[in-house]
Amino acid sequence: MNNKRTLFWGAIVAAIICIGVSIYYIVPGYNHILVTHDATHSHPTHAFAFFALAVICVIVALVTRPRSASAIQAATQEEKRA
């Protein structure tokens, strides 16, 4: 259960970082790192790639979302009835 919660929060943090990096690469005028040509121009390919990673992280967070307390309580009550 604890691993699922850690993965959930890790995916949320990674998604926020990826969105920030995506914005960093789309804004022209800054000296962008990890590019092979003019570093001060906008790099939509890099921005799209990091945005896609952010979407994947959000999907991972939704899949590994911890159950709510009421769902855990309902599951416990169902086990007691059986």
MDTraj code that builds the backbone (N, CA, C; nanometers):
import mdtraj as md
import numpy as np

residues = "MET ASN ASN LYS ARG THR LEU PHE TRP GLY ALA ILE VAL ALA ALA ILE ILE CYS ILE GLY VAL SER ILE TYR TYR ILE VAL PRO GLY TYR ASN HIS ILE LEU VAL THR HIS ASP ALA THR HIS SER HIS PRO THR HIS ALA PHE ALA PHE PHE ALA LEU ALA VAL ILE CYS VAL ILE VAL ALA LEU VAL THR ARG PRO ARG SER ALA SER ALA ILE GLN ALA ALA THR GLN GLU GLU LYS ARG ALA".split()
xyz = np.array([
    [0.0822, -0.1192, 0.0000],
    [0.0000, 0.0000, 0.0000],
    [0.0868, 0.1259, 0.0000],
    [0.1961, 0.1244, 0.0755],
    [0.2829, 0.2404, 0.0839],
    [0.3544, 0.2649, -0.0490],
    [0.3911, 0.1576, -0.1217],
    [0.4562, 0.1739, -0.2514],
    [0.3630, 0.2417, -0.3506],
    [0.2356, 0.2109, -0.3439],
    [0.1376, 0.2706, -0.4342],
    [0.1258, 0.4210, -0.4072],
    [0.1253, 0.4587, -0.2820],
    [0.1165, 0.6000, -0.2457],
    [0.2427, 0.6750, -0.2892],
    [0.3586, 0.6129, -0.2731],
    [0.4842, 0.6745, -0.3154],
    [0.4872, 0.6937, -0.4662],
    [0.4435, 0.5934, -0.5406],
    [0.4387, 0.6040, -0.6862],
    [0.3406, 0.7124, -0.7297],
    [0.2281, 0.7236, -0.6604],
    [0.1290, 0.8271, -0.6910],
    [0.1899, 0.9657, -0.6764],
    [0.2505, 0.9939, -0.5623],
    [0.3077, 1.1263, -0.5388],
    [0.4288, 1.1517, -0.6275],
    [0.5067, 1.0486, -0.6541],
    [0.6204, 1.0635, -0.7455],
    [0.5754, 1.0996, -0.8860],
    [0.4666, 1.0388, -0.9318],
    [0.4134, 1.0703, -1.0644],
    [0.3599, 1.2123, -1.0695],
    [0.2972, 1.2579, -0.9618],
    [0.2471, 1.3958, -0.9565],
    [0.3637, 1.4949, -0.9642],
    [0.4677, 1.4704, -0.8867],
    [0.5843, 1.5590, -0.8869],
    [0.6517, 1.5580, -1.0248],
    [0.6667, 1.4399, -1.0839],
    [0.7286, 1.4302, -1.2164],
    [0.6454, 1.5032, -1.3215],
    [0.5133, 1.4951, -1.3124],
    [0.4265, 1.5647, -1.4075],
    [0.4429, 1.7157, -1.3960],
    [0.4510, 1.7665, -1.2747],
    [0.4688, 1.9106, -1.2543],
    [0.6038, 1.9561, -1.3095],
    [0.7080, 1.8775, -1.2862],
    [0.8407, 1.9112, -1.3383],
    [0.8404, 1.9087, -1.4906],
    [0.7767, 1.8084, -1.5497],
    [0.7715, 1.7983, -1.6959],
    [0.6947, 1.9142, -1.7580],
    [0.5886, 1.9586, -1.6943],
    [0.5148, 2.0738, -1.7460],
    [0.6021, 2.1995, -1.7384],
    [0.6756, 2.2147, -1.6296],
    [0.7663, 2.3290, -1.6175],
    [0.8756, 2.3282, -1.7232],
    [0.9339, 2.2118, -1.7482],
    [1.0376, 2.2005, -1.8513],
    [0.9779, 2.2245, -1.9898],
    [0.8557, 2.1786, -2.0111],
    [0.7879, 2.2018, -2.1386],
    [0.7693, 2.3511, -2.1635],
    [0.7285, 2.4235, -2.0631],
    [0.7132, 2.5690, -2.0757],
    [0.8492, 2.6348, -2.0992],
    [0.9518, 2.5854, -2.0323],
    [1.0872, 2.6385, -2.0495],
    [1.1333, 2.6263, -2.1945],
    [1.1074, 2.5149, -2.2593],
    [1.1515, 2.4952, -2.3968],
    [1.0658, 2.5688, -2.4998],
    [0.9437, 2.6013, -2.4688],
    [0.8581, 2.6683, -2.5667],
    [0.8803, 2.8200, -2.5673],
    [0.9326, 2.8763, -2.4582],
    [0.9532, 3.0209, -2.4486],
    [1.0857, 3.0571, -2.5164],
    [1.0810, 3.1418, -2.6199],
    [1.2064, 3.1817, -2.6872],
    [1.2808, 3.2886, -2.6073],
    [1.4100, 3.3004, -2.6356],
    [1.4892, 3.4057, -2.5734],
    [1.5787, 3.3589, -2.4610],
    [1.5552, 3.2390, -2.4084],
    [1.6409, 3.1847, -2.3027],
    [1.7429, 3.0911, -2.3647],
    [1.8543, 3.0744, -2.3000],
    [1.9563, 2.9827, -2.3479],
    [1.9170, 2.8409, -2.3058],
    [1.8514, 2.7680, -2.3942],
    [1.8031, 2.6334, -2.3636],
    [1.9185, 2.5333, -2.3669],
    [1.9183, 2.4428, -2.2725],
    [2.0213, 2.3394, -2.2678],
    [1.9727, 2.2159, -2.3432],
    [2.0630, 2.1281, -2.3770],
    [2.0357, 2.0000, -2.4433],
    [1.9740, 2.0163, -2.5825],
    [2.0157, 2.1188, -2.6559],
    [1.9720, 2.1365, -2.7940],
    [2.0945, 2.1398, -2.8837],
    [2.0762, 2.0994, -3.0101],
    [2.1906, 2.0921, -3.1007],
    [2.2023, 2.2131, -3.1919],
    [2.0995, 2.2964, -3.1998],
    [2.1065, 2.4158, -3.2840],
    [2.0781, 2.5389, -3.1989],
    [2.0388, 2.6483, -3.2576],
    [2.0265, 2.7766, -3.1883],
    [1.9533, 2.7626, -3.0540],
    [2.0257, 2.7892, -2.9481],
    [1.9741, 2.7641, -2.8134],
    [1.8754, 2.8694, -2.7656],
    [1.8639, 2.9819, -2.8356],
    [1.7749, 3.0868, -2.7876],
    [1.6385, 3.0861, -2.8557],
    [1.6182, 3.0019, -2.9546],
    [1.4881, 2.9926, -3.0209],
    [1.3948, 2.8981, -2.9464],
    [1.2688, 2.9035, -2.9809],
    [1.1693, 2.8120, -2.9236],
    [1.1919, 2.6714, -2.9797],
    [1.1714, 2.5709, -2.8971],
    [1.1915, 2.4320, -2.9376],
    [1.0626, 2.3540, -2.9129],
    [0.9703, 2.3605, -3.0087],
    [0.8408, 2.2949, -2.9876],
    [0.8498, 2.1428, -2.9784],
    [0.9489, 2.0816, -3.0422],
    [0.9632, 1.9359, -3.0334],
    [0.9978, 1.8943, -2.8909],
    [1.0910, 1.9659, -2.8295],
    [1.1273, 1.9365, -2.6907],
    [1.0082, 1.9631, -2.5981],
    [0.9388, 2.0738, -2.6237],
    [0.8235, 2.1083, -2.5403],
    [0.7156, 2.0016, -2.5511],
    [0.6888, 1.9553, -2.6735],
    [0.5879, 1.8508, -2.6919],
    [0.6290, 1.7209, -2.6237],
    [0.7568, 1.6864, -2.6326],
    [0.8044, 1.5624, -2.5698],
    [0.7864, 1.5670, -2.4176],
    [0.8206, 1.6787, -2.3564],
    [0.8045, 1.6887, -2.2114],
    [0.6576, 1.6981, -2.1705],
    [0.5754, 1.7599, -2.2559],
    [0.4322, 1.7625, -2.2272],
    [0.3736, 1.6213, -2.2350],
    [0.4192, 1.5429, -2.3334],
    [0.3737, 1.4036, -2.3445],
    [0.4167, 1.3230, -2.2221],
    [0.5371, 1.3456, -2.1729],
    [0.5812, 1.2791, -2.0500],
    [0.4941, 1.3195, -1.9312],
    [0.4535, 1.4456, -1.9270],
    [0.3655, 1.4917, -1.8192],
    [0.2307, 1.4211, -1.8259],
    [0.1775, 1.4031, -1.9460],
    [0.0502, 1.3319, -1.9614],
    [0.0643, 1.1876, -1.9158],
    [0.1746, 1.1232, -1.9508],
    [0.1985, 0.9849, -1.9069],
    [0.2075, 0.9784, -1.7549],
    [0.2736, 1.0749, -1.6936],
    [0.2837, 1.0777, -1.5471],
    [0.1473, 1.0962, -1.4821],
    [0.0629, 1.1791, -1.5415],
    [-0.0721, 1.1983, -1.4870],
    [-0.1520, 1.0688, -1.4975],
    [-0.1379, 0.9974, -1.6079],
    [-0.2078, 0.8689, -1.6233],
    [-0.1587, 0.7696, -1.5189],
    [-0.0272, 0.7651, -1.4963],
    [0.0276, 0.6766, -1.3927],
    [-0.0277, 0.7143, -1.2558],
    [-0.0367, 0.8436, -1.2282],
    [-0.0906, 0.8889, -1.0996],
    [-0.2371, 0.8485, -1.0846],
    [-0.3147, 0.8578, -1.1915],
    [-0.4552, 0.8181, -1.1834],
    [-0.4709, 0.6684, -1.1621],
    [-0.3848, 0.5904, -1.2252],
    [-0.3935, 0.4447, -1.2109],
    [-0.3520, 0.4003, -1.0716],
    [-0.2519, 0.4651, -1.0146],
    [-0.2004, 0.4248, -0.8828],
    [-0.2588, 0.5072, -0.7696],
    [-0.3651, 0.5779, -0.7972],
    [-0.4278, 0.6639, -0.6959],
    [-0.4675, 0.5820, -0.5730],
    [-0.4299, 0.6274, -0.4534],
    [-0.4708, 0.5561, -0.3319],
    [-0.6232, 0.5603, -0.3148],
    [-0.6760, 0.4550, -0.2609],
    [-0.8204, 0.4503, -0.2384],
    [-0.8583, 0.5447, -0.1251],
    [-0.9796, 0.5955, -0.1318],
    [-1.0265, 0.6851, -0.0269],
    [-1.0570, 0.6055, 0.0995],
    [-1.0689, 0.6740, 0.2104],
    [-1.0959, 0.6082, 0.3378],
    [-1.2318, 0.5397, 0.3366],
    [-1.3297, 0.5987, 0.2719],
    [-1.4622, 0.5365, 0.2671],
    [-1.4602, 0.4083, 0.1833],
    [-1.3786, 0.4059, 0.0771],
    [-1.3678, 0.2844, -0.0043],
    [-1.2985, 0.1731, 0.0737],
    [-1.1997, 0.2092, 0.1518],
    [-1.1303, 0.1088, 0.2348],
    [-1.2250, 0.0556, 0.3408],
    [-1.3034, 0.1440, 0.4005],
    [-1.3981, 0.1017, 0.5029],
    [-1.5049, 0.0112, 0.4429],
    [-1.5555, 0.0433, 0.3254],
    [-1.6562, -0.0396, 0.2604],
    [-1.5997, -0.1767, 0.2254],
    [-1.4749, -0.1824, 0.1799],
    [-1.4123, -0.3108, 0.1473],
    [-1.3931, -0.3941, 0.2737],
    [-1.3591, -0.3306, 0.3839],
    [-1.3426, -0.4016, 0.5107],
    [-1.4750, -0.4583, 0.5594],
    [-1.5820, -0.3818, 0.5441],
    [-1.7142, -0.4296, 0.5845],
    [-1.7607, -0.5467, 0.4978],
    [-1.7279, -0.5436, 0.3690],
    [-1.7644, -0.6542, 0.2797],
    [-1.6885, -0.7812, 0.3198],
    [-1.5633, -0.7681, 0.3598],
    [-1.4858, -0.8844, 0.4030],
    [-1.5419, -0.9427, 0.5317],
    [-1.5905, -0.8569, 0.6210],
    [-1.6462, -0.9060, 0.7459],
    [-1.7773, -0.9808, 0.7223],
    [-1.8544, -0.9381, 0.6242],
    [-1.9821, -1.0047, 0.5945],
    [-1.9624, -1.1432, 0.5325],
    [-1.8544, -1.1576, 0.4598],
    [-1.8312, -1.2862, 0.3896],
    [-1.7768, -1.3931, 0.4797],
])
top = md.Topology()
chain = top.add_chain()
for i, resn in enumerate(residues, 1):
    res = top.add_residue(resn, chain, resSeq=i)
    for name in ("N", "CA", "C"):
        top.add_atom(name, md.element.get_by_symbol(name[0]), res)
traj = md.Trajectory(xyz[None], top)
